[in-house]
Amino acid sequence: MPDLCFLPGHFGKPTVAVYLLHWVNSILTYCSRTKDGFPKIIFVATHKDTKWFDWTKEARRRTLENGLQNLFKTHTGIDHLEFKPLIFVDATNPRDQEIAQLRTILMQRAIEHPRWGEPMPTKWIPLELQLAQKSEEGMNIISREQLKQLNSRNGEMVLSEKQLETFLKVHHSLGKLLYFDVKNLRDYIIISPAYLVEVLRSIVTERQFWSKEKMYSTIFEELQNNGRIERDAIFRLWEQERFNHILPYKEYMLQILVHLDVIIAPRSSFEDVTGSVQDVPSFLVPCMIKKGNDTNFLGRFWKLNNSIILAYRFNEQVIPPALAYRFINSFVSGWKIKMYKERNKTSQMLFSDLAVIELDSCHDVAVQVRENRVIVSLIHAKTKDDIIPTLASSLQECLTVAIERISEFYSTLSEDANSQGRNHVMPFNIEFGVFCKSDLCFLNHKDMQSSIWICKKHRQRHPVKYLSVWFSEKIYQGPFNICVSSCAGLGKLEKEQSPLPQHIRRIASQISPEKCHDIALELGLSESEWNDLDYQFQHQPPNDLKFMALWSCMLKRRHITFDILKDALKNSELSEHLLCQVFRDVIPDIPEKSKDSLNKIPSFNLLHELCNHIGTRIMQIAIELDLDIPAIQRIQQEHDKKPLEQTKEVFRRWRQKTSPKPTVLGLLKALDRIGIFGTTCSVVLQFAQE
C-alpha cells in the first residue's frame, strides 16, 4: 500500500480504514447533506466469484458489517451510510441476484431523494436537448455566444437573458454543466463536467501515469519537489496527444484552475495584485508536493517563548485533502513564502506537511494540517510579547473568513442560488494551542475564562492570557465623538443634504444591528431584503451589513436627507447628535517630528505593510478612502475568500486617485475613523519617514 503521508493530515502508511474514511469524508464534504440522510453512501463488496466466498459467505458478510460499524460508529455522517445487509456482487455474472438487488436499491434511493420530482421549466427542455446532443457529438466546451445561437433557434421556447442565466446556474448546481459567473470565466460553459477531470489529470497525477519522455518527467519531478510549474511547461503538457484538445481553450482553463485554487498565481505585492493570469510566468501547485519538511525551522524557531497558536478543528476525523489544499492555497497566495537558509542551503518553506510565509521582518506564520486540525502558528523573531495585536487579529480574521468561505463553498455545491440555506453551520471549531509537555494541547477559544488554563490530559497549568491577541479589540473612541451640552444639532443647510457613503458608514458604525434593522425598515427596506443582506454579509464585520442596509435605502428612495435620517433615529429612540459626529473632522494625535511627512503620498512599502493590520475591515477603510461602492463590490467579488488581496487592491486604487490627493494624513484619518488608529499609527509613520 502506498505511503500517503504527503496528504494533509495523514502520516505514515494508512490502512484500508483510512481510505474508507477519506472517501466518506470527501463525499460528505462535496455533497450537501439533508435532514433525511442524503446523500446516501451504499457499501458494496466485490469478488463474490472467488471460490473461498462460497465457504465463508455469511461469516464474511457479518465480519465486514461489524468492522464497518466499529469504524463509523462515532462518525457524524453515520446516518448517510448503508452497509447492513452488506451487498456482495459477482461482476462476472450479469444475472447475479445481488446486482439486481443493488439496482433496485439505487432506484429506490433516487426516488426518495428530496429533489426527486421537483418541477422544472418546460422552456428549458429544447436547450437541454441541444446541449446533450452537442456533448454526444464530442463537444466539451461551448462559448456563451454559441449558447445564445442555440437558444435563438427555439422559437416560442427561447429563453430571455435572465432566464438563460438562471438555466446555467441551476444546471451547474445539478452537476449537468460547469458555469462560473465570475470575471474571465462567464464567457464559456463546460457542458461535459467530466471533461474538467481530464484537465486536472494533465497536471495533478501520480507517477505511474507520467509520460516516459524525460521532458515531461522533469516537469513532474519539479512539481513534486517544490510545487512550481512554468506557464510554458503547462502548455507543453497539453501538447501531448492525449491532452492537446485542451490547447484551444488553454487561457480559459488556466483561469479555471486558478479560480478553483488547484494552481496558484503568486501575488505578494501591489504590482502583482492587478496583473492578469495571462501575465503570470509560473504557478504553484501545492497538492502535487510530496516532499516533507526536511529543515530544522520548527525546531529552531517554533517555541513557547515566541509563538502563539490557533487551530481550526473540524468535526470529521480527517479533513478531506481538497479542503485543506484550498485553505493552504489561499494562505500562500496572499503572502510571500518564506525562504529559509540552513547549512548553506536555501529552502522554499512550502512542503507537503508545512507552509511558512513572512508577514514582515519579525513575524512568520506556519500552517500545518494534523488529522482533523489546521494549525496556525504566529512566530515572532524574538518574543511573543512583541507580537503586534492588530497583526495577529487581522491574520486570524483573514484566515477565518477564507476557511469559512471554503467550507461554505463545499456545503453548497449541490444547491442552487434559490435553495441555499441562510445559515450554514460551519464544520469546525476555533481552538487555541499551548505547548504542553512534549506535545501541543488545545482548548476551545470559548473556554478561556481566566488567565490560567489547566490541561486535563497532562494536569499542567498554562498561562493563556497572551492568546487573546488573536481576537484583540480594535475599537478606539476619541473625544471627537462627543457633543457638548450646548450643541444645537445639524443646521438647516446640513439637514437638507443627502448623506455620502462616508456619512452612512459613520452612522451605521454607531448603532446596533437591531436598531439598524428598525431604521432600515422605516426608510423603505423590506424584511426579505434585510434577510438577503444578512445572509450575504454573514462572514463580514457587522458594520458592513449595517452600512449596506442603510445604503440600500439610499438607492431605493429618490432623496433621503439628513433631516429624514434624524426623524428615523428619533423614532428608534436614538439621539440626533449621532449625525453631528459624521461631519466632525478627526485630528490624529501625531508626534511633532512626524508631521513633515503627512502630505506625502504613501509608499507601496507602507501600504503593503499596513495590509496585514486591516483584517476584514476592508469595506470600512475603502469607504473612508472615498472609493465608490460599485468598485468596492467588484473588488470583493473578484477576490472572494481572499481579504488580503481585497485590501491590497483597495489601497492600490486609492493611491492612483488624483483628486483628492492620497496622503499619509488622509490615510491616518481613515484609520482613525474605523477605530484602528492607535494600533496602526506607528506602522504608518515608521514607513512614511523612510
PyMOL commands that set and color helices and strands:
alter all, ss='L'
color gray80, all
select helices_A, chain A and resi 16-30+51-72+78-80+97-112+122-136+144-152+155-157+161-173+194-201+207-209+214-226+231-238+244-259+270-273+277-279+286-288+297-301+321-334+384-386+389-411+445-447+465-471+479-481+492-495+501-508+513-522+527-536+542-556+562-571+578-583+592-597+604-613+618-624+629-638+643-656+664-673+677-688
alter helices_A, ss='H'
color red, helices_A
select strands_A, chain A and resi 41-45+81-88+141-143+188-190+228-230+282-284+307-314+336-337+339-342+345-348+355-358+363-370+373-380+428-436+439-444+452-455+460-463
alter strands_A, ss='S'
color yellow, strands_A
deselect
rebuild
show_as cartoon
